[in-house]
Amino acid sequence: MTDTETLPPAVKTIKPQEQALIDEIVEGRAHDPFSYLGRHREGRGTVVRVFYPDAVEVCLVAERKNKAPLEKKMDRIDDRGIYTASITATSPRYSLRILWADGWQETHDPYSFGTLIGDLDLYLFSEGNHRDVDKIMGAHICEVDGISGVRFSVWAPNAHRVSVIGDFNIWDGRRHGMRLRHSAGIWELFVPGIGSGERYKFEIMAPGGVILPAKADPYARYAELPPATASIVAPPLEHDWHDHEWMARRGERQALGAPVSIYELHVPSWQRINSPTGYVSWNDLGDRLIPYVTELGFTHIELMPITEYPFSGSWGYQPLSMYAPTSRHGTPAEFAHFVDRCHQAGLGVIMDWVPAHFPADAHGLAMFDGTHLYEHSNPKEGYHQDWHTLIYNFGRTEVRNFLTGSALYWLRNFHIDGLRVDAVASMLYRDYSRKDGEWCPNIYGGRENLEAVSFMRELSGIIRDYCHDAALIAEESTAWPGVTSPSEVGGLGFRFKWNMGWMHDTLRYMQHDPLWRRYHGSDITFGMIYAYTEHFILPLSHDEVVHGKGSLLSRMPGDDWRRHANLRAYYALMWAYPGKKLLFMGGEFAQWEEWHNDRELAWHRLNDPLGRGMHDTVQALNAIYRNEPALSAHDYQHDGFRWVIADDTENTVFAWLRQAPDAAPVLVVCNMTPVVHHDYRIGVPFGGEWVEAINTDRRELGGSGVTREEPRHADQESAHGMEHSLVLTLPPLAVLYLVPRRG
């Protein structure tokens, strides 16, 4: 209940200087609305000024100690919506009652609150070393002086004016102008009385007075479903995690010697499920994907980018909200629940993360405050010609903090197990995909992007310090040295690197007609020359089944049966080769069609005997990969691999041993022609019985059934530099794994 006792009269005389301030506010030009609006000393008294255009009436309610609040109708001193009233200096706080055309609103004045972000936070942000930047930037539900609302903050150091706009102020940029914290170039404002679910953007007036297209929040943690572009105030992520066992053992499950087998997927096109949005939800995906992938035996899934992106055709590789899981599949809380379910099922979650570039959409980061803030101003440095995107300015501390903060946000808040960094090569070289005259050399005249190199070393060090058991993975296609070496010795500090050279060589080999493969054996053997220079992942990724390349199956030579036999053999070769494994969705059942982001996978292939046989081949390979330490424990050490046959060009046969201390070896034999080789002798390290563990020619897998499942006995006849040997029948277009009989 309020008291109607009279407050001190308002000062109604408007001087020219004050009128100029009023004009700036009502015309949306005010650089510092706090200098006029809110509570101010004036003469011997205190005055409150507010701006509410279209209000019918505004009342000020002043609190008093041990007494009922005082309410007074405020004087409208400008017909455009400026109201004022005097208040006693001893009033601890005031609120407002506003009469709109549709009723009364009770609220607090945003301009009655002091500064929000601490000086240390501002300093660390400017320095580029704030490790909790997600907690100070963006939109956060909080209480200030006991009042609930949302604290907004955005970096726009060159802007003349920044306002937060949304449904709560009818998207009127004059209503909620923000305060500039000059030391860091951050604008902040506390808006009382609003909460989660509010749509918002920032309206920015550039230095020359031009109002830019409304900008989404770079630090937003949720956004509207595209093609809508507003940011959304997200509630605090307070998921009750149940993945303690997984997190306790994550380090060993992702160690260099662990079996890591990754199923890469594009969530929107894995399966199409009827839903209000047209996209599968995280909950439905968890119901279907997790049992499917775990049954196949994969250790991890890798999500193509899920950071919010405007254009679906980019597959997520042109993101704009580096802190927001895309709303296509649900809320941040639902995504956290999905990750938790994966972990409880023993499945790791890697996500593609894109710090190399961003799209030039008007509502995004481009020319964010009217200047080249996040990107380079020189198009030779800041514009990517291949993708028509903008390149981050890695030399700017605030930009680096934006990116490193994003990485930490996903790892810490969503328990993501690894970040696969996209397009690393484009970051490392200033002349990437550029002709002479189209790029700028570094300060030493070279082509290396020293700022990007420094950023990646900083990033890997931060992840090591804060999330030491998370994996940082480089999609890097050049011969840059030390990608997976520690930054302390001059490396970039990644845990793993995609082996693009191995993929191109071996896929080219498999596309040759078997008649001509004898002339291309180096495509299989060359990879061992550099196999131990990095910690490699062998990728058969989405890039190999798009843009007219066809599916993996369609690129195999021969008739239908031979295509499937070739692909089964290729997978078996890959799973036996040093390096972790990655297979793109659909490859596990030999999808005929090239992948398209607007269509779901060809699930009917599981009803085809050859498609089902491919599925069962992948399942069998994952099983032996996880159960035989020799196939992974020494992936990156010379003693983990030993050539047995690398020069049989006449028969086009390859053989090698995978080895590890205190583990049984695995003999791998590849017959890359459709010719059956009888009585083929192969050296082995010791005698006794050897058992067939994998044979990709088995009938149940779709093969011809040229097999001998009974054990083979190694006799004491030397071959290939070893004292014992096996005599085998090699099935056509097939790979055998043999292991010593145990017990």
C-alpha positions in Angstrom: 0.0 0.0 0.0 1.5 3.4 -0.9 1.1 6.7 0.8 -0.1 9.7 -1.1 2.0 12.2 0.9 3.3 14.9 -1.3 6.9 14.6 -2.5 9.1 17.6 -3.1 8.1 19.4 -6.3 9.9 18.6 -9.5 12.2 21.1 -11.2 10.3 21.9 -14.4 12.4 24.6 -16.0 14.2 23.1 -18.9 17.5 24.8 -19.8 18.9 24.6 -23.4 21.7 22.2 -22.3 19.1 19.9 -20.7 16.9 20.1 -23.8 19.8 19.0 -25.9 20.2 15.9 -23.8 16.4 15.2 -24.0 16.6 15.5 -27.8 19.5 13.0 -27.9 17.5 10.5 -25.8 14.2 10.7 -27.6 15.9 10.7 -31.0 18.1 7.7 -30.1 21.4 9.5 -30.3 22.4 9.5 -26.6 25.9 8.1 -26.0 25.4 8.0 -22.3 21.8 7.9 -21.2 22.9 7.4 -17.6 24.1 11.0 -17.5 20.5 12.2 -17.7 18.1 9.4 -16.9 17.8 7.8 -13.5 18.5 9.5 -10.2 20.6 12.6 -10.1 21.4 15.5 -7.6 20.0 18.7 -8.9 20.5 21.8 -6.9 19.8 21.0 -3.2 17.5 18.1 -4.1 17.4 14.8 -6.0 15.4 14.2 -9.2 14.4 11.1 -11.1 14.0 11.2 -14.8 12.7 8.4 -17.0 11.8 8.0 -20.7 8.7 6.0 -21.6 7.3 7.0 -25.0 3.7 6.0 -25.6 3.0 5.8 -21.8 -0.3 7.3 -20.6 1.0 8.0 -17.1 4.1 7.3 -15.0 4.1 7.2 -11.2 7.2 7.2 -9.0 7.0 5.0 -5.9 9.7 6.0 -3.4 10.6 3.6 -0.5 11.0 5.0 3.1 12.5 3.4 6.1 9.8 2.0 8.4 7.1 3.7 6.5 4.8 3.0 3.6 6.2 3.9 0.2 5.3 7.3 -1.3 3.7 7.4 -4.7 3.5 10.4 -7.0 2.5 11.0 -10.5 5.6 12.1 -12.5 5.5 15.3 -14.5 5.7 14.9 -18.3 8.2 17.5 -19.3 8.5 16.5 -22.9 5.5 15.2 -24.9 7.8 12.6 -26.5 7.9 10.7 -23.2 10.3 12.3 -20.7 9.0 12.2 -17.1 10.5 13.6 -14.0 9.8 13.8 -10.2 11.7 14.9 -7.2 12.7 12.4 -4.5 14.1 12.9 -1.1 17.8 12.3 -0.7 17.2 9.7 2.0 14.9 7.5 -0.1 16.9 4.2 -0.4 15.2 3.0 -3.6 12.3 3.8 -5.9 10.2 1.9 -8.4 7.8 2.8 -11.2 4.1 2.3 -12.0 3.4 2.8 -15.7 0.0 3.1 -17.3 0.0 1.8 -20.9 -3.0 1.7 -23.2 -3.6 -1.9 -22.1 -3.1 -1.6 -18.4 -0.6 -0.9 -15.5 3.0 -2.2 -15.3 5.0 -2.2 -12.1 8.7 -2.2 -12.7 12.1 -0.8 -11.6 14.1 1.8 -13.5 17.1 0.3 -15.4 18.9 3.6 -14.8 18.7 3.3 -11.0 21.4 0.6 -10.9 25.1 1.1 -10.7 27.9 -0.6 -12.7 27.6 -4.3 -13.1 30.9 -5.8 -14.3 33.8 -5.6 -11.9 37.1 -3.9 -12.8 39.1 -7.1 -12.6 36.7 -8.7 -15.1 37.1 -5.8 -17.4 40.9 -5.9 -17.2 41.1 -9.7 -17.8 38.7 -9.3 -20.8 40.8 -6.6 -22.4 43.9 -8.6 -21.7 42.4 -11.6 -23.4 42.8 -13.8 -20.3 39.3 -14.1 -18.9 38.6 -17.8 -18.4 35.0 -17.3 -17.4 34.1 -14.8 -20.1 30.8 -16.5 -20.8 29.7 -15.5 -17.2 30.2 -11.8 -17.8 29.2 -11.3 -21.4 25.9 -11.8 -23.1 22.5 -12.1 -21.2 22.3 -13.5 -17.7 19.4 -13.8 -15.4 20.4 -12.4 -12.0 19.5 -10.3 -9.1 20.8 -6.8 -8.6 20.1 -5.1 -5.2 17.5 -7.8 -4.6 15.7 -7.1 -7.9 15.5 -9.9 -10.5 16.0 -9.3 -14.1 18.6 -9.8 -16.9 22.0 -8.3 -17.1 23.1 -7.6 -20.7 26.7 -6.9 -21.9 28.3 -6.6 -25.3 31.7 -5.6 -26.6 31.4 -2.7 -29.1 34.2 -0.3 -28.2 33.8 2.0 -31.3 30.0 2.4 -31.2 28.5 5.8 -30.5 25.4 4.2 -28.8 24.3 0.6 -28.0 20.8 -0.4 -26.9 19.3 -3.7 -26.0 16.0 -4.3 -27.9 13.4 -7.0 -27.6 9.8 -7.8 -27.1 10.0 -6.2 -23.6 10.5 -2.7 -25.2 8.7 -3.2 -28.5 12.1 -3.3 -30.2 12.5 0.4 -29.6 16.3 1.2 -29.5 15.6 4.5 -27.6 14.3 2.7 -24.6 17.2 0.8 -23.1 20.4 2.6 -24.0 23.4 0.9 -22.3 26.3 2.2 -20.3 29.8 2.1 -21.8 32.6 0.8 -19.6 35.4 2.6 -21.3 38.4 0.6 -20.1 37.2 -2.5 -22.0 34.8 -1.2 -24.6 31.9 -3.2 -23.0 28.4 -1.9 -22.9 26.2 -3.1 -20.0 22.6 -2.7 -18.7 20.4 -4.4 -16.2 16.8 -4.7 -17.3 14.6 -5.6 -14.3 11.5 -7.7 -14.4 12.3 -9.9 -17.4 13.6 -13.4 -17.5 14.3 -16.5 -19.6 12.7 -16.8 -23.0 12.9 -13.1 -23.9 14.0 -12.4 -27.5 16.6 -9.7 -27.9 19.2 -8.1 -30.1 21.5 -5.1 -29.8 20.8 -1.9 -31.7 24.1 -0.2 -32.5 24.8 3.3 -33.7 28.1 3.4 -35.6 30.6 6.2 -35.0 29.2 8.2 -37.9 25.7 8.1 -36.5 24.4 5.4 -38.8 22.2 2.8 -37.1 23.4 -0.7 -38.1 21.1 -3.7 -38.7 20.2 -5.1 -35.4 22.8 -7.5 -34.1 22.4 -10.9 -32.5 24.4 -11.3 -29.3 27.8 -12.9 -30.0 27.7 -14.5 -26.6 24.1 -15.6 -26.7 23.5 -19.1 -25.2 20.3 -19.7 -27.2 18.8 -18.3 -30.3 15.6 -18.3 -32.4 15.0 -21.1 -34.8 16.5 -20.0 -38.2 15.6 -18.2 -40.4 14.6 -16.0 -37.5 17.7 -14.4 -36.0 17.0 -13.0 -32.5 19.0 -14.2 -29.5 17.0 -15.6 -26.6 17.7 -15.2 -22.9 18.6 -18.6 -21.6 18.0 -19.8 -18.1 21.1 -20.9 -16.2 22.3 -24.4 -17.2 21.7 -26.4 -14.1 21.8 -30.0 -15.4 22.1 -32.8 -12.9 24.9 -34.8 -14.4 25.0 -38.6 -14.0 28.1 -39.3 -16.1 30.6 -39.4 -13.2 32.0 -42.8 -14.1 32.6 -41.7 -17.7 34.3 -38.4 -16.7 36.5 -40.2 -14.2 37.8 -42.5 -16.9 37.7 -40.1 -19.8 41.4 -39.5 -19.9 42.3 -43.2 -20.4 39.5 -43.7 -22.9 40.9 -40.9 -25.1 44.6 -41.6 -24.5 47.0 -42.0 -27.3 47.0 -45.8 -26.8 43.2 -46.2 -26.5 41.0 -47.6 -29.2 39.1 -44.5 -30.5 36.5 -45.2 -33.2 34.4 -42.2 -34.2 31.0 -42.1 -35.9 30.6 -38.7 -37.6 27.1 -37.4 -38.1 25.1 -34.5 -39.4 22.3 -34.4 -36.9 19.5 -32.9 -39.1 19.9 -35.5 -41.8 20.7 -38.6 -39.8 17.1 -39.5 -39.5 14.1 -37.3 -40.3 11.5 -37.5 -37.5 8.2 -35.7 -37.6 8.4 -32.8 -35.2 7.0 -29.2 -35.0 10.3 -27.8 -36.2 11.0 -30.4 -38.9 14.2 -31.4 -37.1 14.9 -34.4 -34.8 15.0 -33.4 -31.1 17.9 -34.2 -28.9 15.6 -36.4 -26.9 14.5 -38.4 -30.0 18.1 -38.5 -31.3 19.2 -40.0 -28.0 16.5 -42.7 -28.1 17.6 -43.8 -31.6 21.2 -42.9 -32.1 22.8 -44.0 -28.8 21.7 -47.7 -29.0 22.5 -47.8 -32.7 26.0 -46.5 -32.4 26.9 -48.4 -29.3 25.7 -51.6 -30.9 28.0 -50.9 -33.8 30.8 -50.6 -31.3 32.0 -47.0 -31.9 33.6 -45.3 -28.9 32.6 -41.8 -29.9 30.3 -39.8 -32.0 31.4 -36.6 -33.7 28.7 -33.9 -34.3 29.1 -31.7 -37.3 28.8 -28.1 -36.0 25.9 -27.5 -33.7 26.9 -23.9 -32.7 24.0 -21.8 -34.0 24.2 -21.1 -37.7 21.9 -19.2 -40.0 22.1 -21.2 -43.3 21.4 -24.9 -43.2 23.2 -25.5 -46.4 26.5 -24.6 -44.7 26.1 -27.8 -42.5 27.0 -25.6 -39.5 30.4 -24.7 -40.8 29.4 -21.0 -40.9 28.3 -20.4 -37.3 27.4 -17.1 -35.8 26.6 -18.0 -32.1 29.7 -19.7 -30.8 28.1 -20.2 -27.4 24.6 -21.4 -28.4 23.6 -25.0 -29.4 21.4 -24.7 -32.4 17.7 -24.4 -31.5 16.9 -26.8 -34.4 17.0 -29.7 -32.0 16.0 -28.2 -28.7 17.2 -26.2 -25.7 20.7 -26.1 -24.2 19.4 -28.1 -21.3 18.1 -30.8 -23.7 21.5 -30.9 -25.4 23.2 -31.4 -22.0 20.9 -34.2 -21.3 21.7 -35.8 -24.6 25.5 -35.7 -23.8 24.8 -37.1 -20.4 22.9 -40.0 -21.9 25.8 -40.7 -24.3 28.3 -40.8 -21.5 26.1 -43.1 -19.4 26.1 -45.5 -22.4 29.9 -45.3 -22.7 29.9 -43.1 -25.7 32.1 -40.0 -26.0 30.9 -36.8 -27.7 33.2 -34.8 -30.0 31.9 -31.6 -31.7 33.2 -29.8 -34.7 34.2 -26.3 -33.7 34.8 -23.5 -36.2 37.2 -20.7 -35.1 38.6 -20.0 -38.5 35.9 -17.8 -40.1 32.3 -16.6 -39.8 29.5 -15.6 -42.3 28.9 -12.0 -43.2 25.2 -12.0 -42.3 24.1 -8.5 -41.3 22.8 -9.6 -37.9 26.2 -11.3 -37.1 29.7 -10.3 -36.3 30.5 -8.5 -39.5 31.3 -4.8 -38.9 29.8 -5.3 -35.5 30.1 -1.8 -34.1 30.5 -0.1 -37.5 34.1 -1.0 -37.6 36.0 -4.2 -38.4 35.9 -5.5 -34.9 36.1 -9.3 -35.1 37.5 -9.5 -38.6 40.5 -7.9 -40.3 39.9 -4.7 -42.2 42.1 -5.7 -45.1 40.2 -8.1 -47.3 43.5 -9.8 -48.1 43.5 -10.9 -44.5 39.9 -10.7 -43.5 37.9 -12.2 -46.4 37.9 -15.9 -47.3 37.5 -16.2 -51.1 36.5 -19.8 -51.2 33.7 -19.6 -48.6 32.8 -15.9 -48.9 33.2 -15.6 -45.2 35.2 -13.3 -42.8 38.3 -14.3 -41.0 38.8 -13.7 -37.3 41.5 -11.2 -36.3 43.6 -13.6 -34.2 45.9 -10.8 -33.2 43.2 -9.0 -31.2 43.1 -10.1 -27.5 39.3 -9.7 -27.2 38.7 -11.8 -30.3 41.0 -14.5 -28.9 39.2 -14.4 -25.6 35.8 -14.8 -27.4 37.1 -17.9 -29.1 38.9 -19.5 -26.2 36.0 -18.7 -24.0 33.7 -20.6 -26.4 35.9 -23.7 -26.3 36.0 -23.7 -22.5 32.2 -23.1 -22.4 31.4 -26.3 -24.4 34.0 -28.4 -22.6 33.1 -27.3 -19.1 29.3 -26.7 -19.3 28.3 -29.5 -21.6 31.0 -32.1 -20.8 32.1 -32.2 -24.4 34.9 -34.7 -24.8 36.7 -33.2 -27.7 36.7 -30.3 -30.1 37.6 -31.0 -33.7 38.9 -27.7 -35.0 37.8 -27.1 -38.6 39.9 -25.7 -41.4 43.2 -25.4 -39.5 45.2 -25.1 -42.7 43.3 -22.0 -43.7 44.3 -20.5 -40.4 48.0 -21.4 -40.6 48.8 -19.9 -43.9 48.2 -16.3 -45.0 48.2 -17.4 -48.7 45.8 -20.2 -48.2 43.8 -20.6 -51.5 45.2 -17.2 -52.6 47.2 -16.2 -55.6 50.3 -13.9 -55.7 49.2 -10.4 -54.8 46.1 -11.6 -53.0 47.6 -12.0 -49.6 49.7 -10.0 -47.0 53.0 -11.5 -45.7 53.7 -11.6 -42.0 56.1 -9.2 -40.3 59.0 -11.3 -41.4 57.8 -11.5 -45.0 56.6 -15.1 -44.7 53.3 -16.9 -45.5 52.7 -18.2 -42.0 49.9 -16.6 -40.0 51.9 -16.0 -36.8 48.8 -14.6 -34.9 46.8 -17.8 -35.7 49.7 -20.0 -34.7 49.9 -18.1 -31.4 46.2 -18.4 -30.9 46.2 -22.2 -31.4 49.1 -22.7 -29.0 47.2 -20.5 -26.4 44.0 -22.5 -27.0 45.7 -25.9 -26.5 47.4 -24.7 -23.4 44.2 -23.4 -21.9 42.4 -26.7 -22.6 45.3 -28.6 -21.1 45.2 -26.5 -18.0 41.4 -26.4 -17.5 40.1 -29.6 -19.2 43.3 -31.7 -19.4 41.6 -34.9 -20.5 39.6 -33.4 -23.3 40.9 -33.9 -26.9 41.7 -31.1 -29.3 41.7 -32.4 -32.9 43.0 -30.7 -35.9 41.5 -30.9 -39.4 44.7 -30.0 -41.0 45.8 -31.1 -44.5 49.3 -29.7 -45.0 52.7 -30.7 -43.8 52.9 -28.1 -41.0 55.3 -29.7 -38.5 54.3 -30.5 -34.9 50.6 -30.1 -35.0 50.3 -32.7 -32.3 53.5 -31.8 -30.5 53.4 -29.8 -27.2 53.5 -26.0 -27.6 56.4 -25.9 -25.2 58.6 -27.5 -27.9 57.2 -25.4 -30.7 54.2 -27.5 -31.6 50.5 -26.5 -31.8 49.5 -28.7 -28.9 46.6 -30.7 -30.5 45.9 -34.3 -29.3 45.1 -35.7 -32.7 45.3 -34.7 -36.3 43.3 -35.9 -39.3 45.5 -37.8 -41.7 44.2 -36.4 -45.0 47.2 -37.7 -46.9 46.5 -41.3 -46.0 42.8 -40.9 -46.9 43.5 -39.4 -50.3 46.2 -42.0 -51.1 44.3 -45.1 -50.0 40.9 -44.0 -51.5 42.7 -43.3 -54.8 44.2 -46.8 -54.6 40.8 -48.4 -53.9 39.2 -46.6 -56.9 41.7 -48.3 -59.3 40.5 -51.4 -61.1 42.2 -54.3 -59.3 44.0 -55.1 -62.6 46.0 -52.0 -62.3 46.6 -51.9 -58.5 49.9 -53.6 -58.9 51.3 -50.3 -60.2 50.0 -48.2 -57.3 51.1 -50.1 -54.2 52.9 -46.9 -53.0 49.4 -45.4 -52.3 49.2 -48.1 -49.5 52.8 -48.1 -48.3 53.7 -44.4 -48.5 51.7 -43.5 -45.4 54.1 -45.4 -43.2 56.9 -43.0 -44.1 55.3 -40.3 -42.0 52.9 -42.3 -39.8 54.7 -41.4 -36.6 55.3 -37.7 -37.2 51.9 -36.9 -35.7 49.1 -38.5 -33.7 46.8 -39.3 -36.6 43.1 -40.0 -37.0 42.2 -41.8 -40.2 39.1 -40.0 -41.6 36.5 -41.2 -44.1 34.5 -38.1 -43.4 31.5 -36.2 -44.9 33.9 -34.4 -47.3 34.4 -37.6 -49.2 30.8 -38.2 -50.1 29.6 -34.7 -51.3 30.0 -32.2 -54.1 29.7 -34.8 -56.9 32.3 -37.2 -55.5 29.6 -39.9 -54.9 29.3 -42.2 -52.0 32.2 -44.4 -50.9 30.5 -47.5 -52.4 29.8 -45.8 -55.8 33.6 -45.0 -56.1 34.6 -48.6 -55.8 35.3 -50.4 -59.1 33.4 -53.4 -60.5 30.0 -54.8 -60.3 27.7 -54.7 -57.3 29.3 -57.6 -55.5 32.9 -56.3 -56.2 32.0 -52.8 -55.0 30.9 -54.2 -51.7 33.9 -56.5 -51.4 36.2 -53.6 -52.1 34.6 -51.4 -49.5 34.6 -54.1 -46.8 38.3 -54.7 -47.6 39.0 -51.0 -47.4 37.4 -50.7 -44.0 39.3 -53.7 -42.7 42.6 -52.2 -44.0 41.7 -48.9 -42.3 40.9 -50.5 -39.0 44.2 -52.4 -39.0 46.3 -49.4 -40.0 48.0 -47.2 -37.3 45.8 -44.3 -36.2 42.4 -43.7 -34.7 39.3 -44.3 -36.9 36.5 -42.0 -38.2 33.6 -43.0 -40.5 30.8 -40.7 -41.7 27.3 -41.9 -41.2 25.8 -44.0 -44.0 29.2 -45.5 -44.7 28.4 -48.3 -42.2 25.7 -49.7 -44.5 27.3 -48.7 -47.8 24.8 -46.0 -48.8 24.7 -45.8 -52.6 23.6 -42.2 -52.9 25.9 -39.2 -52.3 25.0 -37.6 -48.9 22.6 -34.7 -49.0 21.9 -32.5 -46.0 18.2 -32.3 -46.8 17.6 -36.0 -46.9 17.9 -38.7 -44.3 20.2 -41.7 -44.7 19.2 -44.6 -46.9 18.1 -46.7 -44.0 16.5 -49.3 -46.3 20.0 -50.5 -47.0 19.9 -52.4 -43.7 17.3 -54.6 -45.3 19.6 -55.4 -48.2 21.9 -58.4 -47.6 25.0 -56.5 -48.9 24.1 -53.4 -46.9 23.5 -55.4 -43.7 26.8 -57.2 -44.4 28.6 -53.9 -44.5 27.0 -52.9 -41.2 28.1 -56.2 -39.6 31.6 -55.8 -41.0 31.9 -52.4 -39.3 30.5 -53.9 -36.1 33.0 -56.8 -36.2 35.9 -54.5 -36.9 35.0 -52.2 -34.0 34.7 -55.3 -31.7 38.2 -56.6 -32.5 39.6 -53.1 -32.4 38.4 -52.6 -28.9 39.4 -56.1 -27.7 42.9 -56.5 -29.2 45.3 -53.9 -27.7 47.8 -54.6 -30.5 45.5 -52.6 -32.9 45.7 -49.4 -30.9 48.1 -49.4 -28.0 51.2 -48.4 -30.0 49.5 -46.5 -32.8 52.2 -43.8 -32.6 55.3 -45.8 -31.9 57.4 -47.6 -34.5 57.3 -50.9 -32.7 53.5 -51.0 -33.1 53.7 -51.9 -36.8 55.8 -54.3 -38.8 55.6 -54.8 -42.5 55.5 -58.5 -43.5 54.8 -58.1 -47.2 54.9 -54.7 -48.9 56.4 -55.6 -52.3 54.2 -58.4 -53.8 53.2 -56.5 -56.8 52.5 -59.7 -58.8 49.7 -60.8 -56.5 48.8 -57.4 -55.1 49.0 -58.7 -51.5 50.0 -56.7 -48.4 50.6 -58.0 -44.9 51.7 -56.6 -41.7 51.7 -57.2 -37.9 50.2 -54.9 -35.3 52.0 -55.3 -32.0 52.0 -54.0 -28.5 53.9 -55.0 -25.3 52.2 -57.7 -23.3 49.6 -58.2 -26.0 49.1 -60.8 -28.7 50.0 -59.6 -32.2 47.5 -59.3 -35.0 48.5 -60.5 -38.5 46.7 -58.5 -41.2 46.7 -59.9 -44.8 45.1 -57.9 -47.7 44.4 -59.5 -51.0 43.4 -56.5 -53.2 42.4 -58.5 -56.4 39.4 -60.7 -57.1 41.7 -63.7 -57.5 41.9 -66.4 -54.8 45.5 -67.2 -53.8 46.0 -70.7 -52.6 48.9 -72.0 -50.5 50.2 -68.5 -49.9 53.0 -68.5 -47.3 53.4 -65.6 -44.9 56.0 -65.3 -42.1 54.9 -65.0 -38.5 56.9 -64.2 -35.3 56.3 -67.6 -33.6 54.8 -71.0 -34.1 51.6 -72.5 -32.8 48.0 -72.1 -34.0 46.7 -68.9 -35.4 42.9 -68.2 -35.5 41.0 -66.2 -38.1 39.4 -63.2 -36.2 38.2 -61.2 -39.3 37.5 -62.4 -42.8 35.7 -59.8 -44.9 34.9 -62.5 -47.4 32.6 -64.5 -45.1 29.2 -65.2 -46.6 27.3 -63.7 -43.7 29.0 -60.4 -44.6 28.2 -60.6 -48.2 31.4 -62.3 -49.4 32.0 -65.4 -51.5 32.7 -67.7 -48.6 36.3 -68.7 -49.5 37.3 -69.2 -45.9 38.8 -71.6 -43.4 37.6 -70.9 -40.0 39.6 -73.6 -38.3 43.0 -72.6 -36.8 46.1 -72.5 -39.0 49.3 -74.0 -37.7 52.5 -72.1 -38.1 55.3 -74.4 -39.1 59.0 -73.8 -38.6 59.7 -72.7 -42.1 61.2 -69.2 -42.4 59.6 -66.5 -44.5 59.7 -62.8 -44.7 62.6 -62.6 -42.2 60.8 -64.7 -39.6 61.5 -68.2 -38.5 57.9 -69.4 -38.7 55.2 -69.1 -41.3 51.6 -69.8 -42.2 50.2 -71.3 -45.4 46.9 -69.5 -46.2 44.2 -69.4 -48.8 43.6 -65.7 -49.5 40.0 -64.9 -50.4 39.2 -62.5 -53.2 39.1 -58.7 -52.5 39.3 -59.5 -48.8 41.3 -58.8 -45.7 42.1 -61.4 -43.0 43.0 -60.7 -39.3 44.7 -63.6 -37.6 45.6 -63.9 -33.9 47.5 -66.5 -32.0 45.3 -69.0 -30.2 45.1 -68.2 -26.6 45.3 -70.8 -23.8 
